[in-house]
Amino acid sequence: MTCPFSRKNQVSLWEKFKKFLFFSRKKIDLLKPKNLHAILDATVDALVIIDEKHKIIAFNKSAEKLFGYKQEEIIGLNVNTLMPEPFRSKHDSYIDNYLRTGVKKIIGIGREVIAQKKDLSTFPIDLAVSEVITNSGSLFTGIIRDISQKKKMEAVLAEKIKMEAELKAKNEYISILSHELRTPLTSIYGALGLLSVKGCSSPKKTEELISIAVSTTERLIHIVDDLLDIGRIQSKKLAVEKKVVSLVELTKVAIKSMYPLAKEYNVFIIEKNFPKELQVLSDRNRLIQVVTNFLSNAIKFSPPNETVTVSIEQIDNDAILSVSDRGEGISEEFQKNVFLPFSQDPKSHPRIVGGTGLGLHICKSIIEQFNGTIGFTSVKNNGSTFYFKIPIVAQH
């Protein structure tokens, strides 16, 4: 039988077929199976027709090719034969619920699902289910398209976008690294150059130049340490030593180490709600590194004559340490990037100069090593609070 519908027609063959069924409802039972099968088999898309009991009553040639079943094998079986779990167990309820309530969840709605072939292999499909009402009850037609190639192309595109993002991050990393290393090296080089000129410096000036060289060397060491840490994190080789340590004691050590920076920025550090003792399973030096990073950021982002508040509390079986400042807060658009490597808020306080943008990313990785969580809250023009939560060690 020659198909009377042109493939170039704007209305698909199946749409015409559905209209034919709709306008000829009273005669549908008289339609010869031979002619019906010919129409179905002429359709390029895979077509599967089921009755109200979920039994397959029609399965065209395209469906045979797609699923690997012959018509004589599949006719009469439940349509969920063509589905893997968990779709298989849920499918019948969709049709039953629709017939009972009239609420459409899959009828007339195109969606992407996973189908299963005769050889039990699975593949993604685009499925559109429509209903045709006949003298014998409702028939449900599934129009099925294999979208495996589409998904592969999407995966290739996603990988390309990921690689481009990684390349961009790498280029930004090289740019940041070049700048961050050049700045202290230039300062050290200049100071040492002046010291090497005999008779050009007074003892006081010499002491000042040495101080500059020492402080910039310390900054250089800090940058290198951050870069080494980020390398260890990416290779999953960040070393931590888990021991029972006093969170209160190590926090006081971190605060004391920040006094010179606080003095430089004219900011005051206050302790709030410190318990007498609170022990956690952690790496003492790494935890000091986290607290120091919190404090350093809070001090630098605080206006002069303001306070940075450090608090420690126990909630249930967790210790929570937080550091709060009274700065401008973190811009809303940047908040999602706070813990990403090489991220710096372009709208940050003008007193904040330099930095690799690695500190908080490293802090997050450290805290997660101890089964902890890290986070922050920020209110525009009312400062930010960074905190971490780690399990406490029960005291006997």
C-alpha positions in Angstrom: 0.0 0.0 0.0 1.4 3.4 -1.0 1.2 5.9 1.9 -1.1 8.8 0.8 0.8 11.3 3.1 3.8 13.2 1.9 6.8 13.2 4.2 7.4 16.8 3.2 4.0 17.9 4.4 4.1 20.4 7.2 1.8 18.2 9.3 3.3 14.9 10.2 1.9 11.6 9.1 1.0 10.7 12.6 -0.8 14.0 13.2 -2.9 13.3 10.1 -3.5 9.8 11.3 -4.8 11.0 14.7 -7.1 13.5 13.0 -8.4 10.6 10.8 -9.1 8.5 13.9 -10.8 11.5 15.6 -13.2 12.2 12.8 -13.9 8.6 12.0 -14.4 7.3 15.6 -17.5 5.4 14.8 -15.8 3.6 12.0 -12.5 2.8 13.7 -13.4 -0.7 14.5 -14.0 -1.3 10.8 -10.5 -0.2 9.9 -8.7 -3.2 8.5 -5.6 -4.2 10.5 -3.6 -4.6 7.3 -4.2 -1.0 6.3 -3.5 0.2 9.9 -0.2 -1.6 10.1 0.8 -0.2 6.7 0.2 3.4 7.9 2.1 2.8 11.1 5.0 1.2 9.4 5.3 4.1 7.0 6.1 6.4 9.9 9.7 7.3 10.5 9.4 7.7 14.3 8.9 4.7 16.5 5.3 4.3 17.4 3.9 2.1 20.2 0.2 1.9 20.9 -1.2 0.5 24.1 -4.7 0.0 25.6 -6.1 0.9 29.0 -4.6 -2.2 30.4 -1.1 -1.1 29.4 -0.9 -3.9 26.8 0.9 -3.2 23.5 -1.5 -3.5 20.6 0.7 -1.9 17.8 4.4 -1.7 17.3 5.7 -0.3 14.0 8.8 -1.2 12.0 10.7 1.8 13.4 10.0 0.6 16.9 11.2 -2.9 16.0 14.5 -1.4 14.8 14.9 0.8 17.8 14.1 -1.7 20.5 15.2 -5.0 18.9 11.8 -6.8 19.3 9.7 -8.3 16.5 6.0 -7.4 16.5 5.0 -10.9 17.3 7.3 -10.9 20.4 6.1 -7.7 21.9 2.4 -7.5 21.0 0.3 -8.3 24.1 3.1 -7.5 26.6 2.9 -4.7 29.1 4.6 -1.6 27.7 6.8 -1.4 30.8 8.8 -4.2 29.2 10.4 -1.4 27.2 11.5 0.4 30.4 14.2 -0.1 33.0 13.7 0.4 36.7 12.5 2.6 38.4 10.4 3.8 35.4 9.0 0.3 34.9 7.4 0.1 38.4 5.9 3.6 38.1 4.6 3.6 34.6 1.3 1.7 35.1 0.3 4.1 37.9 0.6 7.1 35.5 -2.0 5.8 33.1 -4.3 4.5 35.9 -4.2 7.8 37.7 -5.1 9.7 34.5 -8.0 7.3 33.7 -9.3 7.7 37.3 -8.8 11.5 37.8 -8.3 13.0 34.4 -5.2 14.8 35.6 -2.5 14.7 32.9 1.0 14.0 34.1 2.4 12.3 31.0 -0.5 12.5 28.5 0.1 15.2 26.0 3.4 16.2 27.5 6.8 15.5 25.8 9.6 14.4 28.1 12.9 12.8 28.2 13.1 9.3 29.8 15.3 6.2 29.7 14.1 3.2 27.5 15.4 -0.4 27.5 16.1 -2.6 24.5 15.6 -6.3 24.1 19.3 -6.9 25.0 18.6 -4.9 28.3 20.8 -2.0 27.2 19.3 1.4 28.0 19.3 4.6 26.0 17.7 8.1 26.3 14.5 8.9 24.4 12.2 11.8 23.8 8.7 10.5 24.5 5.4 12.1 23.6 2.2 10.3 24.7 -1.2 11.2 23.2 -4.7 9.7 23.7 -7.1 8.5 21.0 -10.7 7.6 22.2 -12.3 4.7 20.3 -15.5 2.7 20.6 -13.6 0.2 22.7 -12.0 2.7 25.1 -8.9 4.9 25.2 -5.7 4.0 23.2 -2.4 5.7 24.2 0.2 6.3 21.5 3.8 6.8 22.3 5.9 8.7 19.7 9.5 7.8 20.5 12.8 9.3 19.3 16.2 8.0 20.2 18.2 11.1 21.5 21.4 9.2 22.2 23.3 11.2 19.6 21.8 14.5 20.9 23.0 13.6 24.4 26.4 12.7 23.1 26.6 16.1 21.4 25.4 17.8 24.6 28.1 16.0 26.6 30.8 17.0 24.0 29.6 20.6 24.2 29.6 20.5 28.0 33.1 19.1 28.0 34.2 21.8 25.6 32.7 24.5 27.8 34.4 22.9 30.8 37.8 22.8 29.1 37.4 26.4 28.0 36.6 27.4 31.5 39.6 25.5 32.8 41.8 27.2 30.2 40.5 30.6 31.2 41.0 29.8 34.9 44.6 28.6 34.0 45.3 31.8 32.1 43.9 33.9 35.0 46.0 31.8 37.4 49.2 32.5 35.4 48.3 36.2 35.3 47.7 36.3 39.1 50.7 34.2 39.8 53.0 36.5 37.7 51.7 39.6 39.4 51.7 38.2 42.9 55.3 36.9 42.6 56.6 39.9 40.8 55.3 42.4 43.3 57.2 41.1 46.4 60.2 40.2 44.4 60.5 43.7 43.0 60.2 45.1 46.5 62.9 42.8 47.8 65.1 43.5 44.8 64.8 47.2 45.3 65.5 47.0 49.1 68.5 44.8 48.6 69.7 47.1 45.8 69.7 50.1 48.0 71.4 48.2 50.8 74.2 47.2 48.4 75.1 50.8 47.7 77.7 51.8 50.3 77.2 55.0 52.2 73.7 55.6 50.8 71.7 54.5 53.8 71.7 55.6 57.4 71.4 52.9 60.1 67.7 53.8 60.5 67.1 53.6 56.7 69.0 50.3 56.6 66.8 48.8 59.3 63.7 50.0 57.4 64.9 48.4 54.2 65.7 45.1 55.9 62.2 45.2 57.5 60.7 45.7 54.0 62.7 42.8 52.6 61.7 40.5 55.5 58.0 41.3 55.4 57.8 40.9 51.6 59.8 37.7 51.9 57.2 36.5 54.3 54.4 37.5 51.9 56.2 35.6 49.1 56.5 32.5 51.3 52.7 32.8 52.1 51.9 33.0 48.3 54.1 29.9 47.6 52.5 28.0 50.5 49.0 28.8 49.0 50.1 27.6 45.6 51.5 24.4 47.0 48.3 23.8 49.0 46.1 24.3 46.0 48.3 21.8 44.1 47.9 19.3 46.9 44.1 19.9 47.0 43.7 19.3 43.3 45.8 16.1 43.5 43.9 15.1 46.7 47.2 15.0 48.6 46.6 17.7 51.2 48.2 16.3 54.3 46.4 16.7 57.6 47.3 15.2 61.0 44.2 14.3 63.1 44.7 14.7 66.8 42.6 15.9 69.7 43.3 19.6 70.0 41.8 22.5 72.0 39.8 24.8 69.7 39.9 27.5 72.3 43.6 27.4 72.8 44.5 27.4 69.1 42.1 30.2 68.4 43.8 32.4 71.0 47.1 31.6 69.3 45.7 32.7 65.9 44.2 35.9 67.4 47.6 36.8 69.0 49.4 36.3 65.7 46.9 38.8 64.0 47.6 41.6 66.5 50.2 43.3 64.3 47.9 43.3 61.3 45.0 44.6 63.4 47.2 47.4 64.6 48.2 48.2 61.0 44.6 48.5 60.0 43.5 50.1 63.3 41.0 47.4 64.0 40.3 45.7 67.3 39.8 42.0 67.9 37.4 40.8 70.6 36.6 37.4 71.9 32.9 36.4 72.6 31.4 33.5 74.4 34.6 31.4 74.5 34.0 28.3 76.6 36.5 27.2 79.1 37.5 24.2 76.9 36.3 22.6 73.7 38.2 19.8 72.0 38.0 18.7 68.4 39.7 16.1 66.3 41.8 18.1 63.9 45.2 19.2 62.7 46.3 22.1 65.0 48.3 23.9 62.4 45.8 23.6 59.7 43.0 24.8 61.9 45.1 27.8 63.0 45.6 28.4 59.2 41.8 28.6 58.8 41.2 30.9 61.7 44.1 33.1 60.7 42.6 33.4 57.2 39.2 34.3 58.6 40.8 37.0 60.8 43.0 38.4 58.1 40.1 38.9 55.7 37.9 40.4 58.5 40.6 42.8 59.5 41.3 44.0 56.0 37.6 44.4 55.2 36.9 46.4 58.3 36.8 50.2 58.4 39.2 51.9 60.8 38.3 51.9 64.5 35.9 49.0 64.1 35.9 45.6 65.8 36.3 42.0 64.6 34.4 39.6 66.7 35.5 36.0 67.2 33.1 33.6 68.9 33.1 29.9 69.8 30.1 27.9 70.8 28.9 24.3 71.1 25.6 23.3 69.5 24.7 19.6 70.1 27.8 17.6 69.1 29.5 20.4 67.0 31.8 23.2 67.7 31.1 26.4 65.8 33.7 29.1 65.3 32.8 32.4 63.7 34.6 35.6 62.8 32.5 38.7 62.1 33.5 42.0 60.7 31.6 45.3 60.2 32.7 46.0 56.6 30.7 46.6 53.5 29.6 43.0 53.1 30.1 40.7 50.0 28.4 41.8 46.8 25.4 39.6 46.0 26.7 38.6 42.6 30.0 37.4 44.0 28.6 35.3 46.9 28.3 32.2 44.8 32.0 32.3 44.0 33.4 33.0 47.5 34.9 29.5 48.0 36.1 29.0 44.4 39.9 29.2 43.7 41.3 32.4 42.4 38.1 34.3 43.2 38.2 37.9 44.4 35.3 40.3 44.7 35.8 43.1 42.1 33.7 45.4 44.4 35.8 44.7 47.5 37.0 47.4 49.8 39.8 49.6 48.3 42.1 48.8 51.2 42.2 45.2 50.0 45.1 44.9 47.6 46.6 41.8 46.1 46.0 38.2 47.2 45.8 35.0 45.2 42.1 34.4 45.9 43.0 30.9 47.2 42.6 31.3 50.9 39.0 30.5 51.4 39.1 27.7 48.9 41.9 26.1 50.9 40.0 26.7 54.2 37.0 24.9 52.8 39.2 21.9 51.8 40.8 21.8 55.2 37.5 21.9 57.1 36.0 19.2 54.9 39.0 17.0 55.8 37.6 17.0 59.4 34.0 16.1 58.4 33.1 19.7 58.9 31.2 22.4 57.0 32.1 26.0 56.2 29.9 28.9 55.3 29.2 32.6 55.6 26.5 35.2 56.0 26.7 38.7 54.6 24.5 41.8 54.8 25.2 44.8 52.6 26.8 47.6 54.5 26.6 45.5 57.7 29.6 43.2 57.4 30.1 39.4 57.0 30.4 36.4 59.2 32.5 33.4 58.2 32.2 30.3 60.2 33.0 26.6 60.3 31.5 23.7 62.2 33.3 20.5 63.1 32.4 17.6 65.5 33.6 17.9 69.1 35.4 15.2 71.0 33.4 13.9 74.0 35.2 14.7 77.2 35.2 12.0 79.8 
